[in-house]
Amino acid sequence: MFRLVIDANIILSALIRDSTTRKILIGSAIEFYAPDYLIEEVEKYISLVSKKNSLSEHDNKKILDTGIIIRQRWNLERG
């Protein structure tokens, strides 16, 4: 199984467009890892994302909160 580290730009891209990136993040067997602060970083831009993808801020936050996109997170202090 592949394990990949992702950053906020990848998540933002997946939220904004129904693209190959979104399909890979949601529908693949790859384990994606992201630092704990990634969600906070993405939430800074949730208003802009909502304007671009025509979903409400609530719906975009729900996608993030359900963990559909990010399957594993780690705390950089823990390793």
Secondary structure, DSSP 8 states (H G I E B T S, - for coil): --EEE--HHHHHHHHHS-SHHHHHHHHSS-EEEEETTHHHHHHTTHHHHHHHH---HHHHHHHHHTTSS--EEE-TTT-
